[in-house]
Amino acid sequence: MPDLLQILINIQTVLPMFMTTLKVIVAIMSLFIITGSLFELWGLAHDNHNKYMAANRRFSLAGGLMGLLVGGTMLSMTTLDFIGITTRTLTGGSVTSQLLAYSAGGAAATSLSASAQAGTNAIFMILQVVGFLAYIKFFMLLKNRYDGSGANQQGGLGIAFGYLLGGFACWNAQWLGNVVNNDIFGFKLLGLFFN
């Protein structure tokens, strides 16, 4: 029966394929959002546009423009360009824009320390996937806020930007751990409590 460390090592072989699938899904979502936003801007420009909409929804300029912005930015998520820009800007390039930039130990790790390092890398990989999903949730909340299809049902801008910060923290978990441990107040903060 495998232990947790072996399960984590096996998970890290599946995560790149899972992330590729997520990127394809995001590409399809972003193309759908862009197409809907172009339709919304077209409907706004024509007089008889309300016959295409449900009774409780109207075309809006803010919704169309925000949909184009969100769809275009989400399309850049398929190549991880948006994550790369925020990572290099805020962390100085501590983690590259490539998915799962942590070296994978794999099943060939024989010693306990090498296996522990591979398990730690798998945890960081899982956090990167969670961060990617949080970025997508941020974009969807931002779009829903401005297009009128649920402005106050899922949360406002504060919750959306909370997802953005959470996604950044999850994607750059190793950098964030180093900042908390080494850089706050010029000494090792965690070293005060743990040996």
C-alpha positions in Angstrom: 0.0 0.0 0.0 1.5 3.4 -1.0 2.1 6.1 1.5 1.3 9.8 1.1 4.8 10.5 -0.2 4.5 8.0 -3.0 1.0 9.3 -3.9 2.4 12.8 -4.2 5.2 11.7 -6.4 2.7 9.9 -8.6 0.4 13.0 -8.7 3.2 15.2 -10.1 3.4 13.0 -13.2 -0.4 13.7 -13.9 -0.5 17.4 -13.1 1.1 18.7 -16.3 -1.5 16.9 -18.4 -4.2 18.2 -16.1 -2.9 21.7 -16.5 -2.8 21.4 -20.2 -6.5 20.3 -20.2 -7.3 23.3 -18.0 -5.6 25.7 -20.4 -7.7 24.2 -23.3 -10.9 24.7 -21.3 -9.9 28.3 -20.5 -9.2 29.0 -24.2 -12.6 27.7 -25.2 -14.2 29.8 -22.4 -12.3 33.0 -23.4 -13.3 32.6 -27.1 -16.9 32.2 -26.0 -16.7 35.3 -23.8 -15.1 37.3 -26.7 -17.8 36.2 -29.1 -20.6 37.0 -26.6 -19.0 40.4 -26.0 -18.8 41.2 -29.7 -22.5 40.2 -30.0 -23.3 42.4 -27.1 -21.5 45.4 -28.6 -23.3 44.7 -32.0 -26.7 44.5 -30.2 -26.0 47.8 -28.4 -25.4 49.5 -31.7 -28.7 48.4 -33.3 -32.1 49.7 -32.4 -34.0 46.3 -32.4 -31.5 44.5 -30.1 -33.8 43.5 -27.2 -35.5 40.7 -29.0 -32.3 38.6 -28.7 -32.2 38.9 -24.9 -34.1 37.5 -22.0 -36.5 39.9 -20.3 -34.3 40.5 -17.2 -31.1 41.3 -19.2 -30.0 44.2 -21.3 -27.0 45.0 -23.5 -24.5 47.3 -22.0 -21.4 49.0 -23.2 -19.6 48.3 -19.9 -20.5 44.6 -20.1 -19.3 44.3 -23.7 -16.0 46.1 -23.1 -15.3 44.2 -19.9 -16.1 40.9 -21.7 -13.5 41.8 -24.4 -10.9 42.7 -21.8 -11.6 39.6 -19.7 -11.7 37.3 -22.7 -8.5 38.6 -24.1 -6.7 38.4 -20.8 -8.1 34.9 -20.2 -6.8 34.0 -23.7 -3.3 35.0 -22.5 -3.7 32.5 -19.7 -3.5 29.6 -22.1 0.2 30.4 -22.6 0.6 31.6 -19.0 1.6 35.0 -20.2 -0.6 36.8 -17.6 0.9 34.8 -14.8 4.4 35.3 -16.1 3.9 39.1 -16.2 2.6 39.3 -12.6 5.2 36.9 -11.4 8.2 38.6 -12.9 6.9 42.1 -11.9 6.2 41.3 -8.3 8.7 38.6 -7.4 11.6 39.6 -9.7 11.4 36.3 -11.5 11.6 34.0 -8.6 9.3 31.5 -10.3 9.2 31.4 -14.1 6.1 31.7 -16.1 6.4 28.1 -17.0 4.0 25.7 -15.4 5.4 23.7 -12.5 8.8 25.2 -12.6 9.9 23.1 -9.6 12.1 20.2 -10.6 10.4 16.9 -10.3 12.2 14.1 -8.5 10.0 11.4 -10.0 9.9 7.8 -9.0 13.7 7.4 -9.4 14.3 9.2 -6.1 15.8 6.5 -3.9 16.8 8.3 -0.7 14.3 9.6 1.8 15.5 13.2 1.4 15.1 13.0 -2.4 11.7 11.5 -2.0 10.7 14.2 0.5 12.0 16.9 -1.9 9.9 15.3 -4.7 6.8 15.3 -2.4 7.4 18.9 -1.6 7.6 19.8 -5.3 4.4 17.9 -5.9 2.7 20.1 -3.2 4.0 23.2 -4.9 2.7 21.9 -8.2 -0.8 21.4 -6.7 -0.7 24.9 -5.3 0.2 26.2 -8.8 -2.9 24.5 -10.2 -5.0 26.0 -7.4 -3.5 29.4 -8.2 -4.4 29.0 -11.8 -8.0 28.2 -10.9 -8.1 31.2 -8.6 -7.0 33.5 -11.4 -9.8 32.1 -13.6 -12.3 32.7 -10.8 -11.1 36.3 -10.6 -11.7 36.9 -14.3 -15.1 35.3 -14.2 -16.2 37.4 -11.1 -14.9 40.5 -12.9 -16.9 39.7 -16.0 -20.1 38.9 -14.1 -19.8 42.1 -12.1 -19.9 44.3 -15.2 -22.1 42.4 -17.7 -25.2 42.4 -15.5 -25.7 38.6 -15.3 -25.2 38.3 -11.6 -23.6 41.5 -10.4 -24.3 41.0 -6.7 -24.9 37.2 -6.6 -21.3 35.9 -6.4 -19.5 38.9 -4.9 -18.1 42.2 -5.7 -14.7 43.6 -6.7 -13.2 43.0 -3.2 -13.9 39.3 -3.4 -12.6 39.2 -7.0 -9.4 40.9 -6.1 -9.1 38.5 -3.1 -9.1 35.6 -5.7 -6.4 37.5 -7.6 -4.2 37.8 -4.6 -4.9 34.2 -3.5 -4.0 33.0 -7.0 -0.8 34.9 -7.0 0.1 33.6 -3.6 -0.6 30.0 -4.6 1.2 30.2 -7.9 4.3 31.7 -6.1 4.0 29.7 -2.9 7.7 28.9 -2.7 8.6 32.6 -3.1 6.0 33.7 -0.6 7.4 31.2 1.9 10.9 32.6 1.5 9.6 36.1 1.9 7.8 35.3 5.1 10.7 33.2 6.5 13.6 35.5 5.5 12.7 39.0 4.5 10.2 40.3 7.0 11.9 42.7 9.5 15.3 41.5 8.3 15.4 38.2 10.3 14.0 34.8 10.1 10.5 35.2 11.4 9.6 31.5 11.5 13.0 30.8 13.2 11.6 32.6 16.3 9.0 29.9 16.8 10.5 26.8 15.2 14.0 25.5 15.4 
